Amino acid sequence: MKLQKRTVFFIGALIGVLCLAGCNKQEKEKGGASITFIEQLNNPAYTIGVPEGGAGMDMAKKYLPEAEHKTFSGNSSGYLAISQGKLDGFVYDRVMMEFAIASGLEDVELLPENLGESVDVAVGISPKSQIDHLKDKVNQFLAKERAEGTLDEMYERWVSRAEKTMPSIPVPQAPTCKLKVGTTGMVQPFSYYEGTTLTGYDVELIYRFAAWLNAELEIKIYDYDGIIAAAQAGDIDCIMANLNATEERRRHIEFSDCVYPSVTAVMVRAEQKDSQAQGFFASLKDSFLSTFVVEERWRLIAQGLGVTILISVFSGFFGLCLGFFICMLRRVHYKPVQLIAAVFVRVIQGMPIVVFLMILYYGIFGSVDISEILAAVIGFSINFAAYSSEIMRAGIETVDQGQREAALAMGYTRRQTFFKIVFPQAATNFIPVLKGEFISMVKMTSVVGYIAVQDLTKASDIIRSRTMEAFFPLIVTALLYFVVANVMTTALTFAESKASPRRNRRSVKGVKI
């Protein structure tokens, strides 16, 4: 019965989302834009989107100060907002917006004039790099590649030509150092995924530099809002990710000489063309194919799902173990120990999980070469322990004190009383609450992209950055989280039934007790 209710609910929710998607398509058909030059947007009546921290933000503040500004953590979200008419303009790199339109972004166009002056795209250098004089070495490499015409040839091949190819670059056989490079994997044609393969201008530059440096290479994928923090902490040696060398960023990391200049443009809604709109189901089919079939992008979803499950299961297990230990510390009669445990719980509960993860990874483990997945498991285990300990403690306190006293009077030790009498009864009280907290933890794992973990949500973001589609990547992500949560809920429900004292009833001489 419960399964049927869940199924009906999910189908109803899915139909509702489909209807919303259909409404969205209709809204797009109504649109129209009358903006023909940039200065029009310098008006409080207009809303423009800007990517967080990049040159577009600086240009918008300088040249369009009167407009209302909305910041986006990634360019994909900004593209979606402008195409749906939620923005009047979007300020970003011209080349990347041209590629977005060529990749299928609809109902938008670029204004012909550029916004402000060009900005250097350069290699970001970590102040805590383990490679001596890395900035000088990067500049030497860039000067050599520029003198040989390699940088111009790369730019022509990746940016100007329709056919983009990654050449074969030899891997050092006897590396003398290790090079850790951060990139995004979400900015075509500079750093993006073809299927499950990372490619692009910046990726080729990374491989060339590693070969020139004779270094063992490790590439890490970050969101833009986490990549600077990674360089600051020394988690990576440098950044090659179409990174604008802005004054704000120069206060945190160093930059190499210019790799290539970047110009900022403005994207607006296109004038509505008198054309027959594509049928709803036909558009769904195209969206499905581009999301999963083209370049076998379903593999990204599968890999991300595996990472999400891995983090969730291990964090749940270790979090429960640590939570039980903290719960026991809260119950000891030694006040200092109680205080330490209580402070731990309050500190963790009062801190957003994404902030705690970044403190853990970039701060506490900043100088430690630790796996990002392991850091995520540690972070979520600690977070889950803080909440589960309080849930367990509340459940234990609901057990009647008289049962403890009776057990002790019958000769049970305190340990036997707790584990044979008190805890089994308490478990039936706290497991239902614990299930809800565990599911919340599973959903919160979606923030691990901040520390370079490519989970289910990150895989969805990567696909959206290539297809310019929001519907199927987001719906499938939500569906998979729904399935994972329900499977794990079922497992916890089974554990709850096993822990129930009612299942442990015995019959003595035909009488149930």
Secondary structure, DSSP 8 states (H G I E B T S, - for coil): -HHHHHHHHHHHHHHHHHHHHHHHHHHHHH------SGGGG-STT-EEEEETTSHHHHHHHHH-TTSEEEEESSHHHHHHHHHTTS-SEEEEEHHHHHHHHHTT--SEEE-SS--SS-EEEEEEE-TT-SSTTHHHHHHHHHHHHHHTTHHHHHHIIIII-S----------SS-SEEEEEEE-SEETTTEEEETTEEESHHHHHHHHHHHHHTEEEEEEE--HHHHHHHHHHTSSSEE-SS-B--HHHHTTSEEEEEEEEE-EEEEEE----------HHHHHHHHHIIIIIGGGTHHHHHHHHHHHHHHHHHHHHHHHHHHHHHHHHHHSS-HHHHHHHHHHHHHHHTS-HHHHHHIIIIIITTTS---HHHHHHHHHHHHHHHHHHHHHHHHHHTS-HHHHHHHHHTT--HHHIIIIIIHHHHHHHHHHHHHHHHHHHHHHGGGGGGGT---HHHHHHHHHHHH---HHHHHHHHHHHHHHHHHHHHHHHHHHHHH-GGGG--EETTEE-
